[in-house]
Amino acid sequence: MRKRSRHEALLHKADTSVRQGSAKVVDTYRLHYHFSPQAYWMNDPNGLVYYDGWYHVFYQHHPYSPDWGPMHWGHARTRDFINWEHLPIALAPSEPYDADGCFSGSAAAADGMLQLFFTGHRVVAGKVIQVQCRAFSRDGIHFEKDPDNPLIKTFPPDGSEDFRDPKVWKYGDLWYMVIGSGKDGCGKALLYTSPNLRGWEYVDVLLESDGTQGTVWECPDVFQVDGKHVLTVSAMGIEPRRVFAIVGEMDYETGRFHSESVQVLDYGPDFYAPQTFFGTDRRIMLAWMDSWEGDILSKPHNWAGAFTLPRELTLDSEGRLRVRPVVELEALRKGNVLEQDLAIRSDIQSFAEQDLERQGIEVCLQVDLADTTASDFGIRFTDVQNSQQVSVGFIRHADQLYLDTSSFRASSSGTFTVELPPEHNQLEIRLFLDRSSIEVFVNDGEASFTARIYPLFFKLVPQLYAVGGDLRVRCFELWNLEKQRGGSDV
């Protein structure tokens, strides 16, 4: 019988811990239709890839505690983004080069294998050492680390010891890798190329911060949407922490990215480290739906962390990214409330109580701005037992949309805002409430908010409100969101 390798033994130990820990998970804040770990800690999505008929997701995972710890790679897959199948943990810290963690990275399907690229992390005498590594699998489930690791042993002169999160893609006959870094207070994306995914050559700084976009760029991603290239980066060293999407042109001859526009991907407190799928025609993104700054109130319940709803990215006619929930989520809709042409006159209109403990909620609100005189209006959800509220509203004089979680227990309570272009005659707010999260999409994906919320009770009343004038509602639609529990451990 073949002797089990150290890596295999550590994976078995981690899987056993998660299996035992899942029996102690408390469901109070468990999400109905978002992906979350079976137990313990989860953060960044890693290695998003369509492979052998499945959407595979990997994620930063600490399989021994609901707190951050030495990073492993958890693993799951889905065919529909609704039912998820948990798979064995893919990577564990097992070698000198990743002794303190297998940090974030990406995946590619090539040479008949599913290949993972990750940052090996260790700390020696107080010094951080980060290197780039590879693992591979022929069955898409069990992974072996490359004996030639690390493939990239140190950062180039343009970078620093913050040197992590490789994202791999192919263009023409070459493979490309972008790695996040920073130097002299300036976030940077560093570009490498390879003919075979094994030997990597440094090219140049793909793009760097303009001085306002953070000191270190994490979790970079490069992809094409509707004929343009997009670079997304998660920026450290700014408040609030933001994810930027930079639209432009990729010059593959020089290895430089030419920026044409920059936008914030999400204005809420709990959206970070997004990544898009390799191997799909559609550009689908997942992000970590929590934050380093906020309090994660599920930790005492033996789990922490979740993914956002999967979001599809497109470009509009003005070259701006539109970010919408994937159409597959419509299969969750089980019930419907529809009201049209409502007039609310400086007042509140309430609808039937919703029970978040049993189901999720999707709401679409369309407002005729030309016929609305209210200075402040929107939709809120009020806890019937203690009057806590979470609100999504619009302030007319400032053309400002807001998400207000300040009266809820939330990961990062507060009021979060985005200024919308003033030329709109219609305003559309589409939002998703799960047991402990809210995600808001404005004007068909023009802007979004993501936040974790933790109700004391779960019976919420939807209310339309208008202040200082009339609100003309073109359409109000509410669905209950439910799913059949699917998937199993492999």
C-alpha positions in Angstrom: 0.0 0.0 0.0 1.3 3.5 -1.0 2.3 5.6 2.0 0.2 8.7 2.4 2.2 11.9 1.7 2.4 14.7 4.3 0.0 16.8 2.2 -2.5 14.0 2.0 -2.3 13.4 5.7 -2.9 17.1 6.5 -5.8 17.2 4.1 -7.4 14.2 5.8 -6.9 15.9 9.2 -8.5 19.1 8.0 -11.5 17.4 6.4 -12.1 15.4 9.6 -12.0 18.7 11.6 -14.6 20.3 9.3 -16.9 17.3 9.4 -16.8 17.3 13.2 -17.2 21.0 13.4 -20.2 21.1 11.1 -22.1 19.1 13.8 -21.7 22.1 16.1 -22.8 24.8 13.6 -25.8 26.9 14.8 -28.1 27.8 11.9 -29.4 31.1 13.3 -27.6 33.2 10.6 -27.0 30.5 8.0 -27.8 31.8 4.6 -30.6 30.2 2.5 -29.2 30.7 -1.0 -25.6 32.0 -0.7 -22.6 29.7 -0.5 -20.9 29.4 2.9 -18.5 26.8 4.4 -19.7 23.7 6.2 -18.0 25.0 9.3 -15.3 27.4 10.5 -13.6 30.3 8.7 -13.9 31.3 5.0 -12.7 34.4 3.1 -11.5 35.0 -0.5 -12.9 33.1 -3.5 -10.0 31.3 -5.2 -9.6 29.3 -8.4 -13.0 30.0 -10.0 -13.1 27.7 -13.0 -15.6 25.9 -15.3 -14.3 22.4 -15.6 -15.8 19.1 -16.8 -19.4 20.5 -16.7 -19.1 22.1 -13.2 -18.5 25.5 -11.9 -15.7 24.9 -9.3 -15.0 27.3 -6.5 -12.1 27.2 -4.1 -11.8 29.5 -1.1 -9.5 30.6 1.7 -10.4 28.4 4.6 -9.3 27.8 8.2 -10.7 24.3 8.9 -10.0 24.4 12.7 -11.6 27.6 13.9 -14.2 30.2 12.9 -11.3 32.7 13.2 -8.7 33.4 10.5 -5.7 31.0 10.7 -3.2 29.1 8.5 -5.0 29.2 5.1 -6.1 26.1 3.3 -8.1 25.9 0.1 -11.7 24.7 0.6 -13.5 23.4 -2.5 -17.1 23.1 -3.8 -18.8 22.9 -7.1 -22.2 23.7 -8.7 -24.1 23.4 -11.9 -26.6 26.2 -11.3 -25.2 28.5 -8.6 -28.0 27.4 -6.3 -27.2 23.9 -5.2 -23.6 23.4 -4.0 -21.7 20.2 -3.5 -18.9 20.4 -0.9 -15.7 18.6 -1.9 -12.6 17.6 0.0 -10.2 20.4 1.0 -7.8 20.9 -2.0 -4.7 22.5 -0.4 -3.1 22.5 3.0 0.1 24.2 4.3 2.5 21.2 4.1 5.8 22.4 2.7 8.5 24.8 3.8 7.5 27.4 1.2 3.8 27.5 2.4 4.3 26.6 6.0 2.1 29.4 7.3 -0.6 29.3 4.6 -1.7 28.6 1.0 -2.8 32.1 0.1 -5.2 33.2 -2.7 -4.8 32.4 -6.3 -6.6 31.1 -9.4 -7.2 28.0 -11.6 -6.9 27.0 -15.2 -7.9 23.9 -17.1 -5.0 22.8 -19.3 -3.1 19.7 -20.5 -6.0 17.5 -19.3 -5.7 18.7 -15.8 -7.2 21.2 -13.4 -4.3 23.4 -12.3 -4.3 25.7 -9.2 -1.9 28.6 -8.8 -1.5 30.0 -5.3 0.8 32.0 -3.0 2.9 30.1 -0.6 3.2 32.2 2.6 5.6 31.9 5.5 7.1 34.1 8.2 10.7 33.7 9.1 12.2 35.8 11.9 9.4 38.3 11.5 9.9 38.6 7.8 7.1 37.7 5.4 8.1 35.5 2.4 5.6 35.0 -0.4 6.2 32.8 -3.4 4.0 31.6 -6.3 3.2 27.9 -6.6 1.2 25.4 -8.6 -0.9 22.2 -7.8 -2.7 20.0 -10.3 -5.4 17.3 -10.5 -6.6 14.8 -13.1 -10.0 14.2 -11.4 -10.7 17.8 -10.4 -11.0 16.8 -6.7 -7.6 15.5 -5.4 -4.6 17.8 -5.9 -0.8 17.3 -5.8 1.6 20.1 -5.4 4.2 20.6 -8.1 7.6 19.2 -7.0 9.3 22.2 -8.6 7.5 24.7 -6.3 7.9 27.5 -5.8 7.7 28.5 -9.5 8.4 32.2 -8.8 10.7 32.4 -5.8 10.9 36.1 -5.1 9.3 39.4 -6.1 10.8 41.6 -8.8 12.4 45.0 -8.1 9.1 46.7 -8.9 7.4 44.8 -6.1 7.7 44.1 -2.4 7.2 41.3 0.1 3.5 41.9 -0.4 3.6 39.7 -3.5 0.5 37.5 -3.8 -2.7 36.2 -5.4 -1.7 35.0 -8.9 -4.5 35.1 -11.5 -3.7 33.1 -14.7 -5.3 33.4 -18.2 -4.3 32.6 -21.8 -4.1 34.9 -24.7 -2.8 33.6 -28.1 -0.1 31.1 -27.5 1.1 32.4 -24.1 -0.1 32.1 -20.6 -0.2 35.3 -18.5 -0.2 35.8 -14.7 -0.9 39.0 -12.8 0.2 39.2 -9.2 -0.8 41.8 -6.6 1.9 43.9 -4.9 2.8 47.4 -3.8 5.9 49.6 -3.3 6.5 53.0 -1.9 2.9 53.4 -0.9 1.6 52.6 -4.4 -0.5 49.5 -5.3 0.8 47.5 -8.3 -0.2 44.7 -10.6 2.8 42.8 -11.8 2.7 40.8 -15.1 4.4 37.5 -15.9 4.3 35.2 -19.0 4.8 31.5 -19.6 4.6 29.1 -22.6 3.8 26.1 -20.4 2.4 27.2 -17.0 5.7 26.0 -15.4 8.4 28.5 -16.2 7.4 32.1 -15.6 9.2 35.3 -16.8 8.6 38.8 -15.4 7.4 41.3 -17.9 6.6 44.7 -16.3 4.3 46.6 -14.0 0.9 46.0 -15.7 -0.6 49.0 -14.0 -0.2 50.9 -10.7 -2.2 53.1 -8.4 -2.6 56.8 -9.4 -1.9 57.7 -5.7 -5.5 57.5 -4.6 -6.2 53.8 -5.2 -4.4 52.1 -2.3 -0.9 51.1 -1.1 -1.1 47.4 -2.0 -3.3 45.8 -4.6 -4.6 42.4 -3.7 -6.5 39.7 -5.7 -6.0 41.2 -9.2 -8.0 39.8 -12.1 -7.7 40.5 -15.8 -10.4 39.5 -18.2 -12.3 40.6 -21.4 -15.8 41.9 -21.5 -17.5 42.9 -24.7 -14.3 43.7 -26.5 -12.6 45.5 -23.7 -10.1 44.4 -21.1 -10.9 44.9 -17.4 -8.5 44.8 -14.4 -10.0 44.5 -11.0 -8.0 45.0 -7.8 -8.8 45.0 -4.1 -7.0 48.0 -2.6 -5.5 48.1 0.8 -4.5 51.3 2.6 -7.6 53.4 1.9 -10.7 54.0 3.9 -13.2 52.7 3.1 -11.5 49.7 1.6 -12.6 49.4 -2.1 -12.5 47.1 -5.1 -11.7 49.0 -8.3 -12.6 47.9 -11.8 -10.4 49.5 -14.4 -11.7 49.3 -18.0 -9.2 49.8 -20.9 -6.9 48.1 -23.4 -4.3 45.5 -22.7 -1.1 45.9 -24.8 0.2 42.3 -24.9 3.3 43.5 -26.8 4.5 45.8 -24.0 2.8 44.2 -21.1 1.0 47.4 -20.1 -2.6 48.1 -19.3 -4.0 51.4 -20.7 -6.7 52.7 -18.4 -9.8 54.4 -19.9 -12.1 54.5 -16.9 -12.2 53.5 -13.2 -15.2 52.6 -11.1 -16.0 51.2 -7.7 -17.5 47.7 -8.0 -19.6 47.9 -4.8 -20.3 50.6 -2.3 -21.2 48.5 0.6 -19.0 47.4 3.6 -18.9 43.7 2.8 -17.6 43.1 -0.7 -14.0 42.2 -1.2 -11.5 40.0 -3.1 -13.7 39.3 -6.2 -12.7 36.9 -8.9 -14.2 35.8 -12.2 -14.5 32.3 -13.7 -11.9 30.9 -16.1 -13.3 28.8 -19.0 -16.7 30.4 -19.5 -18.2 32.6 -22.2 -20.1 34.6 -19.6 -18.0 36.8 -17.2 -19.3 35.7 -13.8 -17.9 37.0 -10.5 -18.0 36.0 -6.9 -16.7 38.0 -3.9 -16.1 37.5 -0.2 -19.3 38.8 1.6 -17.6 40.0 4.8 -14.8 42.4 5.7 -11.7 42.6 7.8 -13.0 45.6 9.6 -16.4 44.4 10.6 -17.6 42.1 13.3 -18.7 38.6 12.0 -21.5 37.7 14.5 -21.7 34.1 13.3 -18.3 33.2 14.8 -19.8 32.0 18.1 -22.0 29.7 15.9 -18.9 27.9 14.6 -18.8 29.4 11.1 -17.8 32.6 9.4 -17.8 33.9 5.9 -19.9 33.7 2.7 -19.8 34.5 -1.0 -21.9 37.2 -2.6 -24.5 36.3 -5.1 -22.9 35.3 -8.4 -22.9 38.4 -10.7 -22.6 38.7 -14.4 -20.5 41.5 -15.9 -21.2 43.3 -19.1 -20.3 46.7 -20.6 -22.9 49.3 -21.5 -22.8 51.6 -24.5 -20.7 54.1 -22.5 -18.0 51.6 -21.6 -19.1 51.2 -18.0 -19.4 47.8 -16.3 -22.9 46.6 -15.4 -23.0 44.1 -12.6 -26.2 42.0 -12.3 -27.2 38.9 -10.4 -27.0 35.8 -12.7 -30.3 34.8 -14.4 -30.1 31.3 -12.8 -31.2 32.9 -9.5 -34.7 33.4 -10.9 -35.3 29.7 -10.3 -35.5 30.5 -6.5 -38.7 32.6 -6.9 -41.6 30.7 -5.3 -44.2 33.4 -4.4 -45.0 36.8 -5.8 -46.6 40.1 -4.7 -47.2 42.6 -7.4 -48.4 46.2 -7.1 -48.4 48.7 -9.9 -49.0 52.5 -10.2 -48.9 53.3 -6.4 -49.1 56.8 -5.1 -47.7 57.3 -1.6 -48.2 60.8 -0.2 -45.6 61.6 2.5 -46.5 58.4 4.2 -45.7 54.7 4.6 -47.3 51.7 2.9 -46.7 48.4 4.5 -46.9 44.9 3.0 -47.3 41.5 4.4 -44.8 40.4 7.1 -41.9 38.3 5.7 -40.1 35.6 7.7 -36.4 35.6 6.9 -35.9 32.5 9.1 -37.8 30.4 6.6 -37.0 32.0 3.3 -35.2 34.8 1.4 -36.7 37.8 -0.3 -36.2 39.5 -3.6 -37.7 42.9 -4.3 -37.8 45.0 -7.4 -39.0 48.6 -7.0 -39.4 50.9 -10.1 -40.1 54.6 -9.4 -41.2 57.4 -11.9 -38.9 60.2 -10.9 -40.6 62.7 -13.1 -43.9 62.2 -11.1 -42.2 62.0 -7.7 -41.9 65.0 -5.5 -40.7 63.4 -2.2 -37.3 64.6 -1.0 -36.4 61.2 0.5 -38.0 57.9 -0.4 -37.4 54.2 -0.7 -38.0 50.8 0.8 -37.2 49.6 4.3 -37.6 46.4 6.3 -38.8 46.9 9.9 -38.4 44.3 12.6 -41.9 44.0 14.1 -40.5 43.1 17.6 -38.0 45.9 18.1 -38.5 48.5 15.3 -35.0 47.9 13.9 -34.8 48.9 10.2 -32.7 48.4 7.2 -33.4 51.0 4.5 -32.6 51.5 0.8 -33.5 55.1 -0.2 -32.9 58.0 -2.6 -32.3 61.7 -1.7 -33.6 63.8 -4.5 -31.6 67.0 -4.1 -28.3 65.1 -4.0 -29.1 62.3 -6.6 -27.8 60.0 -3.9 -28.8 56.5 -3.2 -28.1 55.0 0.2 -28.1 51.8 2.2 -28.7 52.4 5.9 -27.9 49.5 8.3 -27.2 51.7 11.3 -30.1 50.5 13.4 -29.4 46.8 12.7 -26.7 44.7 14.2 -24.4 44.5 11.2 -20.9 43.6 10.2 -20.2 47.3 9.7 -23.2 49.3 10.6 -23.7 52.7 9.0 -25.0 54.6 6.0 -23.4 53.9 2.6 -24.0 56.1 -0.4 -23.4 56.4 -4.1 -24.2 59.4 -6.3 -26.2 58.5 -9.4 -26.2 60.4 -12.7 -29.1 63.0 -12.6 -30.5 62.4 -16.0 -32.6 59.3 -15.2 -36.4 59.5 -15.4 -36.7 56.1 -13.8 -35.1 54.6 -10.8 -34.9 50.8 -10.3 -33.9 49.2 -7.0 -33.5 45.4 -7.0 -32.5 43.9 -3.7 -32.0 40.5 -2.1 -32.4 39.8 1.6 -31.1 36.5 2.9 -31.1 35.5 6.6 -28.0 37.7 7.4 -27.2 39.7 4.2 -28.6 42.3 1.9 -27.4 43.0 -1.7 -28.8 46.0 -3.7 -28.5 46.5 -7.4 -29.5 49.9 -8.9 -30.6 50.8 -12.4 -30.0 47.4 -14.0 -26.5 47.0 -12.5 -25.3 50.6 -12.6 -24.2 50.4 -8.9 -24.5 48.0 -6.0 -24.2 47.6 -2.2 -23.4 44.5 -0.2 -23.7 44.2 3.6 -24.0 41.6 6.3 -26.8 42.2 8.7 -27.8 40.2 11.8 -31.4 40.7 12.9 -32.4 40.1 16.5 -35.6 38.7 15.1 -36.4 37.5 11.6 -40.0 38.8 11.0 -39.6 41.9 8.8 -42.3 44.1 7.3 -41.5 45.6 3.9 -42.5 49.3 3.8 -42.4 51.9 1.0 -41.9 55.4 2.5 -42.0 59.0 1.2 -40.8 62.1 3.0 -41.7 65.7 2.0 -43.8 64.9 -1.0 -45.4 62.2 -3.1 -43.8 58.9 -4.3 -45.0 57.5 -7.6 -44.3 53.8 -7.8 -44.5 52.4 -11.3 -44.0 48.8 -10.1 -43.4 47.0 -6.8 -42.7 43.3 -6.9 -41.7 40.9 -4.2 -40.8 37.2 -4.4 -40.1 34.6 -1.7 -36.9 32.9 -2.5 -36.6 29.2 -1.6 -34.5 26.3 -2.8 -34.4 22.6 -2.6 -31.5 21.5 -0.4 -29.1 19.9 -2.7 -25.5 18.6 -2.9 -23.6 16.3 -0.6 -20.1 15.7 0.6 -17.8 13.7 -1.6 
